[in-house]
Amino acid sequence: MRHTFAHRWLDEGGAEGDLMALAGWESPQMLRHYGRSARSARARRAYDRAT
């Protein structure tokens, strides 16, 4: 559930700091852990939007 929430938040352009606050994470390490699961998919979509 947290992986999906983090992925969707970041995929929609949500700020990392806001995600950390909403999820109650104090360490950026948690952001990297939960955001990593779909990082490549987000990168592909960001590329598609830019081109």
C-alpha distance matrix in Angstrom:
0.0 3.8 5.4 5.2 6.2 8.6 9.9 10.7 12.1 14.3 15.2 16.6 18.6 17.0 18.6 17.2 18.9 17.5 13.9 15.0 16.6 13.9 11.4 14.5 15.0 18.7 18.8 18.4 17.5 14.0 13.8 15.3 13.1 9.7 11.8 13.7 11.6 12.9 15.8 18.4 17.2 17.2 20.6 22.0 21.1 22.6 25.6 26.0 25.9 28.5 30.9
3.8 0.0 3.8 5.4 5.0 6.0 8.3 9.8 10.3 12.1 13.8 15.3 16.7 14.7 15.7 13.9 15.4 14.4 10.7 11.4 13.4 11.1 8.3 11.4 11.4 15.0 15.1 14.6 14.0 10.3 10.1 11.9 10.0 6.6 9.0 11.4 10.3 11.9 14.1 17.2 16.5 15.9 19.1 21.1 20.3 21.2 24.4 25.2 25.0 27.2 29.9
5.4 3.8 0.0 3.8 5.5 5.2 6.0 8.5 9.9 10.6 11.8 14.2 15.5 14.3 15.5 13.6 16.0 15.4 11.7 12.7 15.4 13.6 11.0 14.1 13.3 16.6 15.8 14.5 13.5 10.5 9.6 10.4 8.5 4.9 6.5 8.3 6.6 8.2 10.7 13.6 13.0 12.9 15.9 17.8 17.4 18.5 21.4 22.3 22.5 24.7 27.1
5.2 5.4 3.8 0.0 3.8 5.5 5.1 6.0 8.4 10.0 10.2 12.1 14.3 13.4 15.5 14.5 17.0 15.8 12.2 14.2 16.4 14.0 12.2 15.8 15.7 19.1 18.7 17.3 16.8 13.8 12.3 13.3 12.0 8.3 8.6 10.6 8.5 8.5 11.4 13.9 12.3 12.1 15.6 16.9 15.9 17.4 20.4 20.8 20.8 23.4 25.7
6.2 5.0 5.5 3.8 0.0 3.8 5.5 5.3 6.0 8.6 9.8 10.7 12.5 10.9 12.9 12.1 14.2 12.5 9.1 11.4 13.1 10.4 9.2 13.0 13.4 16.9 17.1 15.9 16.1 12.9 11.2 13.1 12.5 8.7 9.0 12.0 11.0 10.9 12.9 15.9 14.3 13.1 16.6 18.4 16.8 17.7 21.2 21.6 21.0 23.4 26.1
8.6 6.0 5.2 5.5 3.8 0.0 3.8 5.6 5.1 6.1 8.4 10.0 10.9 9.2 10.5 9.0 11.6 10.7 7.1 9.2 11.8 10.1 8.7 12.2 11.6 14.7 14.3 12.6 13.0 10.2 7.8 9.6 9.7 6.2 5.6 9.0 9.1 9.1 10.2 13.6 12.8 11.2 14.2 16.6 15.5 15.8 19.2 20.3 19.7 21.7 24.5
9.9 8.3 6.0 5.1 5.5 3.8 0.0 3.8 5.5 5.3 5.8 8.5 10.0 9.7 11.7 10.8 14.0 13.3 10.2 12.6 15.2 13.6 12.5 15.9 15.1 18.0 17.2 14.9 15.0 12.8 10.1 10.7 10.9 7.7 5.7 8.2 7.5 6.1 7.7 10.5 9.2 7.8 11.2 13.1 12.1 12.9 16.1 16.9 16.7 18.9 21.5
10.7 9.8 8.5 6.0 5.3 5.6 3.8 0.0 3.8 5.5 4.9 6.1 8.6 8.5 11.4 11.7 14.7 13.1 10.5 13.6 15.5 13.4 13.1 16.8 16.8 19.8 19.6 17.4 18.1 15.7 12.9 14.1 14.4 11.0 9.3 11.9 11.1 9.2 10.7 13.0 10.8 9.0 12.7 14.0 11.9 12.9 16.4 16.5 15.8 18.4 21.0
12.1 10.3 9.9 8.4 6.0 5.1 5.5 3.8 0.0 3.8 5.5 5.4 6.6 5.2 7.9 8.6 11.2 9.4 7.2 10.7 12.3 10.5 11.0 14.4 14.5 17.2 17.4 15.3 16.7 14.4 11.3 13.2 14.2 11.1 9.3 12.6 12.8 11.3 11.9 14.7 13.1 10.5 13.7 15.7 13.6 13.5 17.2 17.9 16.5 18.6 21.7
14.3 12.1 10.6 10.0 8.6 6.1 5.3 5.5 3.8 0.0 3.8 5.4 5.1 4.9 6.9 7.1 10.6 10.0 8.1 11.1 13.5 12.6 12.8 15.8 15.0 17.3 16.7 13.9 15.3 13.8 10.2 11.3 13.0 10.6 7.7 10.6 11.5 9.7 9.1 12.0 11.0 7.8 10.4 13.0 11.3 10.6 14.3 15.5 14.3 16.0 19.2
15.2 13.8 11.8 10.2 9.8 8.4 5.8 4.9 5.5 3.8 0.0 3.8 5.4 7.2 10.0 10.8 14.3 13.5 11.7 14.8 17.1 15.8 16.0 19.3 18.6 21.0 20.3 17.4 18.4 16.9 13.5 14.0 15.4 12.8 9.7 11.8 11.9 9.0 8.9 10.7 8.7 5.6 8.7 10.3 8.1 8.2 11.8 12.4 11.4 13.7 16.5
16.6 15.3 14.2 12.1 10.7 10.0 8.5 6.1 5.4 5.4 3.8 0.0 3.8 5.7 9.3 11.3 14.2 12.7 11.6 15.2 16.7 15.2 16.2 19.5 19.4 21.8 21.7 19.1 20.6 18.9 15.5 16.6 18.2 15.4 12.7 15.2 15.4 12.7 12.7 14.4 12.2 9.1 11.8 13.1 10.1 9.8 13.5 13.6 11.6 14.1 17.1
18.6 16.7 15.5 14.3 12.5 10.9 10.0 8.6 6.6 5.1 5.4 3.8 0.0 3.8 6.4 8.9 11.8 10.9 10.6 13.9 15.4 14.8 16.1 18.9 18.5 20.3 20.1 17.2 19.3 18.1 14.4 15.6 17.8 15.6 12.6 15.2 16.3 13.8 12.8 14.8 13.4 9.8 11.6 13.7 11.1 9.5 13.2 14.1 11.8 13.3 16.8
17.0 14.7 14.3 13.4 10.9 9.2 9.7 8.5 5.2 4.9 7.2 5.7 3.8 0.0 3.8 6.5 8.7 7.2 7.2 10.6 11.8 11.1 12.7 15.4 15.3 17.1 17.4 15.0 17.4 15.9 12.4 14.4 16.5 14.2 11.8 15.0 16.3 14.6 13.9 16.6 15.5 12.1 14.2 16.6 14.4 13.0 16.7 17.8 15.6 17.0 20.5
18.6 15.7 15.5 15.5 12.9 10.5 11.7 11.4 7.9 6.9 10.0 9.3 6.4 3.8 0.0 3.8 5.5 5.3 6.3 8.8 10.0 10.7 12.3 14.2 13.6 14.7 14.9 12.5 15.4 14.5 11.0 13.1 15.8 14.2 11.9 15.1 17.1 16.0 14.6 17.6 17.4 13.8 15.3 18.3 16.6 14.6 18.1 19.8 17.7 18.4 22.1
17.2 13.9 13.6 14.5 12.1 9.0 10.8 11.7 8.6 7.1 10.8 11.3 8.9 6.5 3.8 0.0 3.8 5.4 5.0 6.2 8.7 9.9 10.5 12.1 10.6 11.7 11.4 8.8 11.6 10.9 7.4 9.7 12.5 11.3 9.4 12.6 15.0 14.6 13.2 16.5 16.9 13.7 15.1 18.5 17.5 15.7 19.0 21.1 19.5 20.2 23.7
18.9 15.4 16.0 17.0 14.2 11.6 14.0 14.7 11.2 10.6 14.3 14.2 11.8 8.7 5.5 3.8 0.0 3.8 5.4 5.1 6.3 8.7 9.9 10.4 9.4 9.7 10.3 8.7 12.2 11.6 9.0 11.8 14.4 13.6 12.5 15.6 18.1 18.1 16.8 20.3 20.6 17.5 18.9 22.3 21.1 19.2 22.5 24.6 22.8 23.3 26.9
17.5 14.4 15.4 15.8 12.5 10.7 13.3 13.1 9.4 10.0 13.5 12.7 10.9 7.2 5.3 5.4 3.8 0.0 3.8 5.4 5.1 6.1 8.5 9.7 10.0 11.3 12.7 11.6 14.7 13.1 10.6 13.9 15.9 14.1 13.2 16.8 18.6 18.4 17.7 21.1 20.8 17.7 19.7 22.7 21.0 19.5 23.0 24.6 22.6 23.6 27.2
13.9 10.7 11.7 12.2 9.1 7.1 10.2 10.5 7.2 8.1 11.7 11.6 10.6 7.2 6.3 5.0 5.4 3.8 0.0 3.8 5.4 5.1 6.0 8.3 8.3 10.6 11.5 10.3 12.6 10.4 7.9 11.2 12.7 10.6 10.0 13.8 15.2 15.3 15.1 18.6 18.3 15.6 17.9 20.9 19.4 18.5 22.0 23.5 22.0 23.3 26.8
15.0 11.4 12.7 14.2 11.4 9.2 12.6 13.6 10.7 11.1 14.8 15.2 13.9 10.6 8.8 6.2 5.1 5.4 3.8 0.0 3.8 5.6 5.3 5.9 4.9 6.8 8.0 7.6 10.1 8.2 6.6 10.3 11.7 10.5 10.8 14.1 16.1 16.9 16.5 20.2 20.5 18.0 20.0 23.2 22.2 21.1 24.5 26.4 25.0 26.0 29.5
16.6 13.4 15.4 16.4 13.1 11.8 15.2 15.5 12.3 13.5 17.1 16.7 15.4 11.8 10.0 8.7 6.3 5.1 5.4 3.8 0.0 3.8 5.5 5.1 6.3 7.7 10.2 10.7 13.4 11.5 10.4 14.1 15.3 13.9 14.3 17.8 19.5 20.2 19.9 23.6 23.6 20.9 23.1 26.2 24.8 23.6 27.2 28.8 27.1 28.2 31.7
13.9 11.1 13.6 14.0 10.4 10.1 13.6 13.4 10.5 12.6 15.8 15.2 14.8 11.1 10.7 9.9 8.7 6.1 5.1 5.6 3.8 0.0 3.8 5.5 7.8 10.5 12.8 13.1 15.2 12.4 11.3 15.0 15.6 13.3 13.9 17.6 18.6 19.1 19.5 23.1 22.5 20.1 22.7 25.4 23.8 23.1 26.8 28.0 26.3 27.9 31.3
11.4 8.3 11.0 12.2 9.2 8.7 12.5 13.1 11.0 12.8 16.0 16.2 16.1 12.7 12.3 10.5 9.9 8.5 6.0 5.3 5.5 3.8 0.0 3.8 5.6 9.0 10.9 11.5 12.7 9.5 9.2 12.8 12.7 10.5 12.0 15.4 16.2 17.4 18.1 21.8 21.5 19.5 22.2 25.0 23.7 23.4 26.9 28.2 27.0 28.7 32.0
14.5 11.4 14.1 15.8 13.0 12.2 15.9 16.8 14.4 15.8 19.3 19.5 18.9 15.4 14.2 12.1 10.4 9.7 8.3 5.9 5.1 5.5 3.8 0.0 3.8 6.5 9.3 11.0 12.5 9.8 10.4 14.0 14.0 12.7 14.5 17.6 18.8 20.4 20.7 24.5 24.6 22.6 25.0 28.0 26.9 26.3 29.8 31.3 30.1 31.4 34.8
15.0 11.4 13.3 15.7 13.4 11.6 15.1 16.8 14.5 15.0 18.6 19.4 18.5 15.3 13.6 10.6 9.4 10.0 8.3 4.9 6.3 7.8 5.6 3.8 0.0 3.8 5.6 7.4 8.8 6.4 7.5 10.9 11.1 10.6 12.4 15.2 16.9 18.7 18.6 22.5 23.1 21.1 23.1 26.3 25.8 25.0 28.2 30.1 29.2 30.2 33.5
18.7 15.0 16.6 19.1 16.9 14.7 18.0 19.8 17.2 17.3 21.0 21.8 20.3 17.1 14.7 11.7 9.7 11.3 10.6 6.8 7.7 10.5 9.0 6.5 3.8 0.0 3.8 6.7 8.6 7.9 9.1 12.0 12.8 13.3 14.7 17.1 19.4 21.2 20.6 24.3 25.4 23.3 24.8 28.2 27.9 26.6 29.7 32.0 30.9 31.5 35.0
18.8 15.1 15.8 18.7 17.1 14.3 17.2 19.6 17.4 16.7 20.3 21.7 20.1 17.4 14.9 11.4 10.3 12.7 11.5 8.0 10.2 12.8 10.9 9.3 5.6 3.8 0.0 3.8 5.1 5.8 7.3 9.2 10.3 11.7 12.9 14.7 17.4 19.4 18.4 22.1 23.6 21.7 22.8 26.3 26.5 25.2 28.0 30.5 29.8 30.2 33.5
18.4 14.6 14.5 17.3 15.9 12.6 14.9 17.4 15.3 13.9 17.4 19.1 17.2 15.0 12.5 8.8 8.7 11.6 10.3 7.6 10.7 13.1 11.5 11.0 7.4 6.7 3.8 0.0 3.8 5.3 5.0 6.4 8.6 10.1 10.3 12.0 15.1 16.7 15.2 18.8 20.4 18.4 19.2 22.9 23.1 21.7 24.3 27.0 26.4 26.6 29.8
17.5 14.0 13.5 16.8 16.1 13.0 15.0 18.1 16.7 15.3 18.4 20.6 19.3 17.4 15.4 11.6 12.2 14.7 12.6 10.1 13.4 15.2 12.7 12.5 8.8 8.6 5.1 3.8 0.0 3.8 5.4 5.1 6.1 8.7 9.7 10.4 13.4 15.7 14.6 18.0 19.9 18.6 19.4 22.9 23.6 22.6 25.0 27.6 27.5 27.9 30.9
14.0 10.3 10.5 13.8 12.9 10.2 12.8 15.7 14.4 13.8 16.9 18.9 18.1 15.9 14.5 10.9 11.6 13.1 10.4 8.2 11.5 12.4 9.5 9.8 6.4 7.9 5.8 5.3 3.8 0.0 3.8 5.4 4.9 6.2 8.2 9.8 11.9 14.4 14.1 17.7 19.0 17.8 19.3 22.5 22.8 22.3 25.0 27.2 27.0 27.9 30.9
13.8 10.1 9.6 12.3 11.2 7.8 10.1 12.9 11.3 10.2 13.5 15.5 14.4 12.4 11.0 7.4 9.0 10.6 7.9 6.6 10.4 11.3 9.2 10.4 7.5 9.1 7.3 5.0 5.4 3.8 0.0 3.8 5.4 5.4 5.7 8.1 10.7 12.2 11.5 15.3 16.4 14.6 16.1 19.5 19.5 18.7 21.6 23.8 23.4 24.3 27.3
15.3 11.9 10.4 13.3 13.1 9.6 10.7 14.1 13.2 11.3 14.0 16.6 15.6 14.4 13.1 9.7 11.8 13.9 11.2 10.3 14.1 15.0 12.8 14.0 10.9 12.0 9.2 6.4 5.1 5.4 3.8 0.0 3.8 5.7 5.1 5.7 9.0 10.8 9.5 13.0 14.8 13.5 14.5 17.8 18.6 17.9 20.2 22.7 22.8 23.4 26.2
13.1 10.0 8.5 12.0 12.5 9.7 10.9 14.4 14.2 13.0 15.4 18.2 17.8 16.5 15.8 12.5 14.4 15.9 12.7 11.7 15.3 15.6 12.7 14.0 11.1 12.8 10.3 8.6 6.1 4.9 5.4 3.8 0.0 3.8 5.6 5.5 7.6 10.5 10.4 13.7 15.4 14.8 16.2 19.2 20.0 19.9 22.3 24.5 24.9 25.9 28.4
9.7 6.6 4.9 8.3 8.7 6.2 7.7 11.0 11.1 10.6 12.8 15.4 15.6 14.2 14.2 11.3 13.6 14.1 10.6 10.5 13.9 13.3 10.5 12.7 10.6 13.3 11.7 10.1 8.7 6.2 5.4 5.7 3.8 0.0 3.8 5.5 6.3 8.7 9.6 13.1 13.8 13.1 15.3 18.0 18.2 18.5 21.2 22.9 23.1 24.6 27.2
11.8 9.0 6.5 8.6 9.0 5.6 5.7 9.3 9.3 7.7 9.7 12.7 12.6 11.8 11.9 9.4 12.5 13.2 10.0 10.8 14.3 13.9 12.0 14.5 12.4 14.7 12.9 10.3 9.7 8.2 5.7 5.1 5.6 3.8 0.0 3.8 5.7 6.6 6.4 10.2 10.9 9.7 11.7 14.6 14.8 14.8 17.6 19.4 19.6 20.9 23.5
13.7 11.4 8.3 10.6 12.0 9.0 8.2 11.9 12.6 10.6 11.8 15.2 15.2 15.0 15.1 12.6 15.6 16.8 13.8 14.1 17.8 17.6 15.4 17.6 15.2 17.1 14.7 12.0 10.4 9.8 8.1 5.7 5.5 5.5 3.8 0.0 3.8 5.6 5.0 8.2 10.0 9.9 11.1 13.8 14.9 15.2 17.2 19.3 20.2 21.2 23.5
11.6 10.3 6.6 8.5 11.0 9.1 7.5 11.1 12.8 11.5 11.9 15.4 16.3 16.3 17.1 15.0 18.1 18.6 15.2 16.1 19.5 18.6 16.2 18.8 16.9 19.4 17.4 15.1 13.4 11.9 10.7 9.0 7.6 6.3 5.7 3.8 0.0 3.8 5.9 8.2 9.0 9.9 11.9 13.7 14.6 15.9 17.9 19.3 20.4 22.0 24.0
12.9 11.9 8.2 8.5 10.9 9.1 6.1 9.2 11.3 9.7 9.0 12.7 13.8 14.6 16.0 14.6 18.1 18.4 15.3 16.9 20.2 19.1 17.4 20.4 18.7 21.2 19.4 16.7 15.7 14.4 12.2 10.8 10.5 8.7 6.6 5.6 3.8 0.0 3.8 5.6 5.3 6.4 8.7 10.2 10.9 12.4 14.4 15.6 16.8 18.6 20.4
15.8 14.1 10.7 11.4 12.9 10.2 7.7 10.7 11.9 9.1 8.9 12.7 12.8 13.9 14.6 13.2 16.8 17.7 15.1 16.5 19.9 19.5 18.1 20.7 18.6 20.6 18.4 15.2 14.6 14.1 11.5 9.5 10.4 9.6 6.4 5.0 5.9 3.8 0.0 3.8 5.5 5.2 6.2 8.8 10.1 10.5 12.3 14.4 15.4 16.5 18.6
18.4 17.2 13.6 13.9 15.9 13.6 10.5 13.0 14.7 12.0 10.7 14.4 14.8 16.6 17.6 16.5 20.3 21.1 18.6 20.2 23.6 23.1 21.8 24.5 22.5 24.3 22.1 18.8 18.0 17.7 15.3 13.0 13.7 13.1 10.2 8.2 8.2 5.6 3.8 0.0 3.8 5.4 5.0 6.2 8.7 9.8 10.5 12.4 14.3 15.3 16.7
17.2 16.5 13.0 12.3 14.3 12.8 9.2 10.8 13.1 11.0 8.7 12.2 13.4 15.5 17.4 16.9 20.6 20.8 18.3 20.5 23.6 22.5 21.5 24.6 23.1 25.4 23.6 20.4 19.9 19.0 16.4 14.8 15.4 13.8 10.9 10.0 9.0 5.3 5.5 3.8 0.0 3.8 5.4 5.2 6.3 8.6 9.9 10.7 12.5 14.4 15.7
17.2 15.9 12.9 12.1 13.1 11.2 7.8 9.0 10.5 7.8 5.6 9.1 9.8 12.1 13.8 13.7 17.5 17.7 15.6 18.0 20.9 20.1 19.5 22.6 21.1 23.3 21.7 18.4 18.6 17.8 14.6 13.5 14.8 13.1 9.7 9.9 9.9 6.4 5.2 5.4 3.8 0.0 3.8 5.5 5.1 6.1 8.6 9.8 10.5 12.3 14.4
20.6 19.1 15.9 15.6 16.6 14.2 11.2 12.7 13.7 10.4 8.7 11.8 11.6 14.2 15.3 15.1 18.9 19.7 17.9 20.0 23.1 22.7 22.2 25.0 23.1 24.8 22.8 19.2 19.4 19.3 16.1 14.5 16.2 15.3 11.7 11.1 11.9 8.7 6.2 5.0 5.4 3.8 0.0 3.8 5.5 5.1 6.2 8.6 9.9 10.6 12.4
22.0 21.1 17.8 16.9 18.4 16.6 13.1 14.0 15.7 13.0 10.3 13.1 13.7 16.6 18.3 18.5 22.3 22.7 20.9 23.2 26.2 25.4 25.0 28.0 26.3 28.2 26.3 22.9 22.9 22.5 19.5 17.8 19.2 18.0 14.6 13.8 13.7 10.2 8.8 6.2 5.2 5.5 3.8 0.0 3.8 5.5 5.1 6.2 8.7 9.9 10.8
21.1 20.3 17.4 15.9 16.8 15.5 12.1 11.9 13.6 11.3 8.1 10.1 11.1 14.4 16.6 17.5 21.1 21.0 19.4 22.2 24.8 23.8 23.7 26.9 25.8 27.9 26.5 23.1 23.6 22.8 19.5 18.6 20.0 18.2 14.8 14.9 14.6 10.9 10.1 8.7 6.3 5.1 5.5 3.8 0.0 3.8 5.3 5.0 6.2 8.6 10.0
22.6 21.2 18.5 17.4 17.7 15.8 12.9 12.9 13.5 10.6 8.2 9.8 9.5 13.0 14.6 15.7 19.2 19.5 18.5 21.1 23.6 23.1 23.4 26.3 25.0 26.6 25.2 21.7 22.6 22.3 18.7 17.9 19.9 18.5 14.8 15.2 15.9 12.4 10.5 9.8 8.6 6.1 5.1 5.5 3.8 0.0 3.8 5.5 5.2 6.2 8.8
25.6 24.4 21.4 20.4 21.2 19.2 16.1 16.4 17.2 14.3 11.8 13.5 13.2 16.7 18.1 19.0 22.5 23.0 22.0 24.5 27.2 26.8 26.9 29.8 28.2 29.7 28.0 24.3 25.0 25.0 21.6 20.2 22.3 21.2 17.6 17.2 17.9 14.4 12.3 10.5 9.9 8.6 6.2 5.1 5.3 3.8 0.0 3.8 5.4 5.1 6.3
26.0 25.2 22.3 20.8 21.6 20.3 16.9 16.5 17.9 15.5 12.4 13.6 14.1 17.8 19.8 21.1 24.6 24.6 23.5 26.4 28.8 28.0 28.2 31.3 30.1 32.0 30.5 27.0 27.6 27.2 23.8 22.7 24.5 22.9 19.4 19.3 19.3 15.6 14.4 12.4 10.7 9.8 8.6 6.2 5.0 5.5 3.8 0.0 3.8 5.5 5.4
25.9 25.0 22.5 20.8 21.0 19.7 16.7 15.8 16.5 14.3 11.4 11.6 11.8 15.6 17.7 19.5 22.8 22.6 22.0 25.0 27.1 26.3 27.0 30.1 29.2 30.9 29.8 26.4 27.5 27.0 23.4 22.8 24.9 23.1 19.6 20.2 20.4 16.8 15.4 14.3 12.5 10.5 9.9 8.7 6.2 5.2 5.4 3.8 0.0 3.8 5.6
28.5 27.2 24.7 23.4 23.4 21.7 18.9 18.4 18.6 16.0 13.7 14.1 13.3 17.0 18.4 20.2 23.3 23.6 23.3 26.0 28.2 27.9 28.7 31.4 30.2 31.5 30.2 26.6 27.9 27.9 24.3 23.4 25.9 24.6 20.9 21.2 22.0 18.6 16.5 15.3 14.4 12.3 10.6 9.9 8.6 6.2 5.1 5.5 3.8 0.0 3.8
30.9 29.9 27.1 25.7 26.1 24.5 21.5 21.0 21.7 19.2 16.5 17.1 16.8 20.5 22.1 23.7 26.9 27.2 26.8 29.5 31.7 31.3 32.0 34.8 33.5 35.0 33.5 29.8 30.9 30.9 27.3 26.2 28.4 27.2 23.5 23.5 24.0 20.4 18.6 16.7 15.7 14.4 12.4 10.8 10.0 8.8 6.3 5.4 5.6 3.8 0.0
